[in-house]
Amino acid sequence: MAGHIKRRTIASNLDKVGETVLLEKIASGLTMAGLARELNISNLSLYHWIRKDIDREERFKQARAIAADQWADECLDIADASDNNSANTDRLKIETRKWLAGVTNPDRFQAKPTTAIQVNVNQLHLDALKQLNLASSNHDGVNPHDIIEAHEEEPLTPPKQVGSHNLDADDLPGVFDDD
């Protein structure tokens, strides 16, 4: 029972301060924890008061999204004012503000995932050479002895072993055929 009385007192005090004033403080970049400290209440009490009204909760989300712009501007100001003596401290401040901006307004400030592609050209070249060697030695799955018996008039040349040292355009199947 005592908790309910305290909550009602806190809610009444917050109503007296005014939602608009609180929203302006949040939109100007004050964190929710900072606002709770300023009001001398717990974070939990502040969040409970905000979540009590669905429309109020939405307005606070919008105020925090506006605050993300403020934090992004602060990043630029900190970076511009940085010097060699405060570089590490300033980097931490910037990273913290970037994180806050990304969490509160992810559509605008969250880092987009990138796709890294690595192509090993040497391995692709070796694979292509292996396929050429296999294709020239297999003759599409026909036994080489059957080919010799079927075409005894035509001299059969042994398959050319293709390597990077002797690869030329004639060795590529179908690409440069004049047929």
GROMACS elastic network, one bead per residue, 0.5 to 0.9 nm:
[ bonds ]
;  ai    aj funct       b0    kb
    1     4     6  0.52914   500
    1     5     6  0.65402   500
    1     6     6  0.88369   500
    2     5     6  0.51812   500
    2     6     6  0.62664   500
    2     7     6  0.86478   500
    3     6     6  0.51177   500
    3     7     6  0.61022   500
    3     8     6  0.85779   500
    4     7     6  0.50099   500
    4     8     6  0.60943   500
    4     9     6  0.85196   500
    5     8     6  0.51311   500
    5     9     6  0.61575   500
    5    10     6  0.86429   500
    6     9     6  0.50229   500
    6    10     6  0.61590   500
    6    11     6  0.85281   500
    7    10     6  0.50684   500
    7    11     6  0.59931   500
    7    12     6  0.83901   500
    7    45     6  0.70426   500
    7    48     6  0.86608   500
    7    49     6  0.83156   500
    8    12     6  0.59459   500
    8    13     6  0.85009   500
    9    12     6  0.50254   500
    9    13     6  0.61460   500
    9    14     6  0.86038   500
   10    13     6  0.50312   500
   10    14     6  0.61157   500
   10    15     6  0.85240   500
   10    41     6  0.76999   500
   10    45     6  0.74277   500
   10    46     6  0.84523   500
   10    49     6  0.82533   500
   11    14     6  0.50567   500
   11    15     6  0.60953   500
   11    16     6  0.85928   500
   11    45     6  0.83180   500
   11    46     6  0.84493   500
   11    48     6  0.89553   500
   11    49     6  0.60890   500
   12    15     6  0.50675   500
   12    16     6  0.62724   500
   12    17     6  0.88227   500
   13    16     6  0.50080   500
   13    17     6  0.63688   500
   13    18     6  0.86636   500
   14    17     6  0.50924   500
   14    18     6  0.62477   500
   14    19     6  0.73724   500
   14    22     6  0.85632   500
   14    39     6  0.84440   500
   14    46     6  0.85564   500
   14    49     6  0.81160   500
   15    19     6  0.65931   500
   16    19     6  0.84914   500
   17    20     6  0.85192   500
   17    21     6  0.68815   500
   17    22     6  0.75654   500
   18    21     6  0.55253   500
   18    22     6  0.65759   500
   18    23     6  0.87829   500
   19    22     6  0.51131   500
   19    23     6  0.60204   500
   19    24     6  0.85687   500
   19    56     6  0.82397   500
   20    23     6  0.50427   500
   20    24     6  0.61378   500
   20    25     6  0.86761   500
   21    24     6  0.51836   500
   21    25     6  0.63823   500
   21    26     6  0.88215   500
   22    25     6  0.51601   500
   22    26     6  0.63357   500
   22    27     6  0.86338   500
   22    35     6  0.78334   500
   22    60     6  0.88389   500
   23    26     6  0.51231   500
   23    27     6  0.60197   500
   23    28     6  0.85057   500
   23    59     6  0.76209   500
   23    60     6  0.63238   500
   23    62     6  0.89990   500
   23    63     6  0.60013   500
   23    64     6  0.85879   500
   24    27     6  0.50322   500
   24    28     6  0.60580   500
   24    29     6  0.88548   500
   24    63     6  0.73798   500
   25    28     6  0.51726   500
   25    29     6  0.67838   500
   25    30     6  0.57192   500
   25    31     6  0.84841   500
   25    35     6  0.75946   500
   25    63     6  0.86581   500
   26    29     6  0.54223   500
   26    31     6  0.62298   500
   26    32     6  0.70201   500
   26    35     6  0.75322   500
   26    60     6  0.76398   500
   26    63     6  0.59026   500
   26    64     6  0.61326   500
   26    66     6  0.83929   500
   26    67     6  0.65022   500
   27    30     6  0.71384   500
   27    60     6  0.84436   500
   27    62     6  0.81174   500
   27    64     6  0.57091   500
   27    65     6  0.75485   500
   27    66     6  0.52803   500
   27    68     6  0.82326   500
   27    69     6  0.89620   500
   27    70     6  0.78918   500
   28    63     6  0.82639   500
   28    64     6  0.87166   500
   28    66     6  0.76190   500
   28    67     6  0.56353   500
   28    70     6  0.65501   500
   28    71     6  0.89904   500
   29    63     6  0.89034   500
   29    64     6  0.76642   500
   29    66     6  0.80639   500
   29    68     6  0.73074   500
   29    69     6  0.84937   500
   29    70     6  0.57944   500
   29    71     6  0.65226   500
   30    33     6  0.81947   500
   30    34     6  0.59849   500
   30    35     6  0.64208   500
   30    64     6  0.89281   500
   30    67     6  0.76526   500
   31    35     6  0.61587   500
   31    36     6  0.86080   500
   31    64     6  0.83277   500
   31    67     6  0.85949   500
   32    35     6  0.50200   500
   32    36     6  0.61813   500
   32    37     6  0.86264   500
   32    43     6  0.72098   500
   32    46     6  0.80230   500
   32    47     6  0.84826   500
   32    64     6  0.89874   500
   33    36     6  0.50678   500
   33    37     6  0.62024   500
   33    38     6  0.85765   500
   33    42     6  0.81847   500
   33    43     6  0.59196   500
   33    46     6  0.88712   500
   34    37     6  0.50973   500
   34    38     6  0.61259   500
   34    39     6  0.86465   500
   34    43     6  0.89839   500
   35    39     6  0.62068   500
   35    40     6  0.85248   500
   35    41     6  0.87775   500
   35    43     6  0.85049   500
   35    46     6  0.85341   500
   36    39     6  0.51039   500
   36    40     6  0.59832   500
   36    41     6  0.52316   500
   36    42     6  0.58283   500
   36    43     6  0.55257   500
   36    44     6  0.88224   500
   36    45     6  0.82835   500
   36    46     6  0.63766   500
   37    41     6  0.62729   500
   37    42     6  0.72879   500
   37    43     6  0.80510   500
   38    41     6  0.79132   500
   39    42     6  0.86353   500
   41    44     6  0.83084   500
   41    45     6  0.65122   500
   41    46     6  0.70587   500
   42    45     6  0.52363   500
   42    46     6  0.64900   500
   42    47     6  0.87725   500
   43    46     6  0.51448   500
   43    47     6  0.61789   500
   43    48     6  0.85027   500
   44    47     6  0.51414   500
   44    48     6  0.59742   500
   44    49     6  0.85878   500
   45    48     6  0.50401   500
   45    49     6  0.62075   500
   45    50     6  0.86506   500
   46    49     6  0.52234   500
   46    50     6  0.62635   500
   46    51     6  0.86984   500
   47    50     6  0.50095   500
   47    51     6  0.60193   500
   47    52     6  0.84277   500
   47    57     6  0.88669   500
   48    51     6  0.52462   500
   48    52     6  0.60707   500
   49    52     6  0.52701   500
   49    53     6  0.76295   500
   49    56     6  0.89911   500
   50    53     6  0.62796   500
   50    54     6  0.79752   500
   50    56     6  0.60009   500
   50    57     6  0.53504   500
   50    60     6  0.76356   500
   51    54     6  0.61656   500
   51    55     6  0.87503   500
   51    56     6  0.71866   500
   51    57     6  0.54299   500
   52    56     6  0.79188   500
   52    57     6  0.78619   500
   53    56     6  0.51801   500
   53    57     6  0.62499   500
   53    58     6  0.88130   500
   54    57     6  0.50707   500
   54    58     6  0.63798   500
   54    59     6  0.87880   500
   55    58     6  0.51137   500
   55    59     6  0.62984   500
   55    60     6  0.87497   500
   56    59     6  0.50372   500
   56    60     6  0.62524   500
   56    61     6  0.86604   500
   57    60     6  0.51778   500
   57    61     6  0.63030   500
   57    62     6  0.87656   500
   58    61     6  0.50359   500
   58    62     6  0.63102   500
   58    63     6  0.86753   500
   59    62     6  0.50676   500
   59    63     6  0.62057   500
   59    64     6  0.86927   500
   60    64     6  0.61641   500
   60    65     6  0.85815   500
   61    64     6  0.51218   500
   61    65     6  0.62663   500
   61    66     6  0.87521   500
   61   104     6  0.77842   500
   61   105     6  0.89800   500
   62    65     6  0.50139   500
   62    66     6  0.63643   500
   62    67     6  0.86443   500
   62   105     6  0.89734   500
   63    66     6  0.50765   500
   63    67     6  0.62139   500
   63    68     6  0.88101   500
   64    68     6  0.63456   500
   64   101     6  0.87058   500
   64   104     6  0.60294   500
   64   105     6  0.76159   500
   65    68     6  0.51598   500
   65    69     6  0.72108   500
   65   101     6  0.77202   500
   65   104     6  0.55851   500
   65   105     6  0.50006   500
   65   106     6  0.87918   500
   66    69     6  0.54919   500
   66    70     6  0.69152   500
   66   104     6  0.88656   500
   66   105     6  0.81865   500
   67    71     6  0.62750   500
   67    72     6  0.86331   500
   67   101     6  0.76031   500
   67   104     6  0.81419   500
   67   105     6  0.87971   500
   68    71     6  0.50365   500
   68    72     6  0.61818   500
   68    73     6  0.86259   500
   68    97     6  0.82076   500
   68    98     6  0.84083   500
   68   100     6  0.69627   500
   68   102     6  0.75331   500
   68   103     6  0.86242   500
   68   104     6  0.63744   500
   68   105     6  0.62444   500
   68   108     6  0.89268   500
   68   109     6  0.79160   500
   69    72     6  0.50724   500
   69    73     6  0.62393   500
   69    74     6  0.86289   500
   69   101     6  0.71774   500
   69   105     6  0.87070   500
   69   109     6  0.88040   500
   70    73     6  0.51236   500
   70    74     6  0.62297   500
   70    75     6  0.87740   500
   70   101     6  0.85404   500
   71    75     6  0.63138   500
   71    76     6  0.89321   500
   71    94     6  0.87133   500
   71    97     6  0.54442   500
   71    98     6  0.71239   500
   71   100     6  0.75435   500
   71   101     6  0.62372   500
   72    75     6  0.50971   500
   72    76     6  0.67630   500
   72    77     6  0.89500   500
   72    94     6  0.84921   500
   72    97     6  0.67767   500
   72    98     6  0.65175   500
   72   101     6  0.67003   500
   72   109     6  0.84445   500
   73    76     6  0.52840   500
   73    77     6  0.64270   500
   73    78     6  0.87518   500
   74    78     6  0.60301   500
   74    79     6  0.84625   500
   74    94     6  0.78538   500
   74    97     6  0.76896   500
   75    78     6  0.51836   500
   75    79     6  0.61115   500
   75    80     6  0.85748   500
   75    90     6  0.88641   500
   75    93     6  0.76191   500
   75    94     6  0.50018   500
   75    95     6  0.81990   500
   75    97     6  0.66280   500
   75    98     6  0.73165   500
   76    79     6  0.51100   500
   76    80     6  0.60958   500
   76    81     6  0.86253   500
   76    94     6  0.81911   500
   77    80     6  0.51531   500
   77    81     6  0.62145   500
   77    82     6  0.85947   500
   78    81     6  0.52164   500
   78    82     6  0.60358   500
   78    90     6  0.63574   500
   78    91     6  0.85097   500
   78    93     6  0.77660   500
   78    94     6  0.69780   500
   79    82     6  0.51922   500
   79    83     6  0.86285   500
   79    87     6  0.86238   500
   79    90     6  0.69691   500
   79    91     6  0.78607   500
   79    94     6  0.75012   500
   80    83     6  0.85501   500
   81    90     6  0.88226   500
   82    85     6  0.80842   500
   82    86     6  0.61757   500
   82    87     6  0.59094   500
   82    90     6  0.64238   500
   82    91     6  0.87750   500
   83    86     6  0.56087   500
   83    87     6  0.57995   500
   83    90     6  0.87277   500
   84    87     6  0.52932   500
   84    88     6  0.84569   500
   85    88     6  0.80393   500
   85    89     6  0.87570   500
   86    89     6  0.53607   500
   86    90     6  0.59018   500
   86    91     6  0.84485   500
   87    90     6  0.51023   500
   87    91     6  0.59863   500
   87    92     6  0.86706   500
   88    91     6  0.50214   500
   88    92     6  0.63340   500
   88    93     6  0.87348   500
   89    92     6  0.52133   500
   89    93     6  0.63585   500
   89    94     6  0.87285   500
   90    94     6  0.61098   500
   90    95     6  0.85600   500
   91    94     6  0.50994   500
   91    95     6  0.61030   500
   91    96     6  0.85385   500
   92    95     6  0.51430   500
   92    96     6  0.60821   500
   92    97     6  0.86054   500
   93    96     6  0.51977   500
   93    97     6  0.62412   500
   93    98     6  0.85727   500
   94    97     6  0.52001   500
   94    98     6  0.60450   500
   94    99     6  0.85361   500
   95    98     6  0.50046   500
   95    99     6  0.60776   500
   95   100     6  0.85999   500
   96    99     6  0.50995   500
   96   100     6  0.62100   500
   96   101     6  0.86102   500
   97   101     6  0.60401   500
   97   102     6  0.84622   500
   98   101     6  0.51063   500
   98   102     6  0.60892   500
   98   103     6  0.86021   500
   98   109     6  0.75603   500
   98   110     6  0.82963   500
   99   102     6  0.50442   500
   99   103     6  0.61224   500
   99   104     6  0.85920   500
   99   109     6  0.85418   500
   99   110     6  0.78713   500
  100   103     6  0.51593   500
  100   104     6  0.60714   500
  100   105     6  0.83292   500
  101   104     6  0.53260   500
  101   105     6  0.57803   500
  101   106     6  0.73207   500
  101   108     6  0.84483   500
  101   109     6  0.59252   500
  101   110     6  0.74693   500
  102   105     6  0.53945   500
  102   107     6  0.79261   500
  102   108     6  0.73808   500
  102   111     6  0.73602   500
  103   106     6  0.55547   500
  103   109     6  0.80148   500
  103   110     6  0.70407   500
  104   109     6  0.85300   500
  105   108     6  0.57997   500
  105   109     6  0.60528   500
  105   110     6  0.73038   500
  106   109     6  0.52339   500
  106   111     6  0.81697   500
  107   110     6  0.64353   500
  108   111     6  0.87442   500
  109   112     6  0.87249   500
  111   114     6  0.89159   500
  119   122     6  0.88661   500
  119   123     6  0.86146   500
  119   124     6  0.82627   500
  120   123     6  0.54358   500
  120   124     6  0.64075   500
  120   125     6  0.87601   500
  121   124     6  0.50058   500
  121   125     6  0.60704   500
  121   126     6  0.86006   500
  122   125     6  0.50688   500
  122   126     6  0.62359   500
  122   127     6  0.86339   500
  123   126     6  0.50640   500
  123   127     6  0.61108   500
  123   128     6  0.85864   500
  124   127     6  0.50721   500
  124   128     6  0.61652   500
  124   129     6  0.86438   500
  125   128     6  0.51410   500
  125   129     6  0.62497   500
  125   130     6  0.86823   500
  125   164     6  0.85628   500
  126   129     6  0.50839   500
  126   130     6  0.61871   500
  126   131     6  0.86631   500
  126   163     6  0.87404   500
  126   164     6  0.87000   500
  127   130     6  0.50842   500
  127   131     6  0.62541   500
  127   132     6  0.86960   500
  128   131     6  0.51054   500
  128   132     6  0.62466   500
  128   133     6  0.86674   500
  129   132     6  0.50608   500
  129   133     6  0.61779   500
  129   134     6  0.85757   500
  129   162     6  0.66367   500
  129   163     6  0.65801   500
  129   164     6  0.79704   500
  130   133     6  0.50937   500
  130   134     6  0.60912   500
  130   135     6  0.84963   500
  130   162     6  0.85900   500
  130   163     6  0.89829   500
  131   134     6  0.50408   500
  131   135     6  0.59399   500
  131   136     6  0.84630   500
  132   135     6  0.50979   500
  132   136     6  0.60733   500
  132   137     6  0.85397   500
  132   161     6  0.86725   500
  132   162     6  0.72458   500
  132   171     6  0.82232   500
  132   172     6  0.79843   500
  132   173     6  0.82687   500
  133   136     6  0.52654   500
  133   137     6  0.61637   500
  133   138     6  0.85501   500
  133   159     6  0.81776   500
  133   160     6  0.79616   500
  133   161     6  0.63141   500
  133   162     6  0.64434   500
  133   163     6  0.88607   500
  134   137     6  0.52150   500
  134   138     6  0.59056   500
  134   139     6  0.84299   500
  135   138     6  0.53235   500
  135   139     6  0.60059   500
  135   140     6  0.67744   500
  135   141     6  0.89225   500
  136   139     6  0.57867   500
  136   140     6  0.84086   500
  136   159     6  0.58194   500
  136   160     6  0.75120   500
  136   161     6  0.83970   500
  137   140     6  0.86350   500
  137   144     6  0.82483   500
  137   158     6  0.86335   500
  137   159     6  0.61485   500
  137   160     6  0.87249   500
  138   141     6  0.53092   500
  138   142     6  0.65669   500
  138   143     6  0.74017   500
  138   144     6  0.76365   500
  139   142     6  0.56622   500
  139   143     6  0.76711   500
  139   144     6  0.74533   500
  140   143     6  0.88617   500
  141   144     6  0.89368   500
  142   145     6  0.85270   500
  142   146     6  0.71984   500
  142   147     6  0.74949   500
  143   146     6  0.54397   500
  143   147     6  0.68337   500
  144   147     6  0.51426   500
  144   148     6  0.64588   500
  144   149     6  0.88931   500
  145   148     6  0.51340   500
  145   149     6  0.63604   500
  145   150     6  0.87096   500
  146   149     6  0.51960   500
  146   150     6  0.61549   500
  146   151     6  0.86226   500
  147   150     6  0.51543   500
  147   151     6  0.61076   500
  147   152     6  0.83106   500
  147   156     6  0.86097   500
  148   151     6  0.53520   500
  148   152     6  0.56762   500
  148   153     6  0.89304   500
  148   154     6  0.83956   500
  148   155     6  0.84159   500
  148   156     6  0.69782   500
  149   152     6  0.55796   500
  150   153     6  0.86709   500
  151   154     6  0.55084   500
  151   155     6  0.79082   500
  151   156     6  0.82713   500
  152   155     6  0.69779   500
  152   156     6  0.83236   500
  156   159     6  0.89279   500
  157   160     6  0.83297   500
  158   161     6  0.89413   500
  159   162     6  0.89532   500
  160   171     6  0.85907   500
  161   166     6  0.86234   500
  162   165     6  0.80022   500
  162   166     6  0.62844   500
  162   167     6  0.59267   500
  162   168     6  0.89714   500
  162   171     6  0.75617   500
  163   166     6  0.55842   500
  163   167     6  0.58841   500
  164   167     6  0.54224   500
  164   168     6  0.88965   500
  167   170     6  0.81643   500
  167   171     6  0.64453   500
  167   172     6  0.84266   500
  168   171     6  0.57023   500
  168   172     6  0.74487   500
  169   172     6  0.56026   500
  169   173     6  0.88111   500
  169   175     6  0.83185   500
  169   176     6  0.68662   500
  170   173     6  0.76991   500
  170   175     6  0.88974   500
  170   176     6  0.70868   500
  170   177     6  0.80647   500
  172   175     6  0.62189   500
  172   176     6  0.71880   500
  172   177     6  0.87804   500
  173   176     6  0.74773   500
  173   177     6  0.76104   500
  174   177     6  0.53064   500
  174   178     6  0.88693   500
  176   179     6  0.89970   500
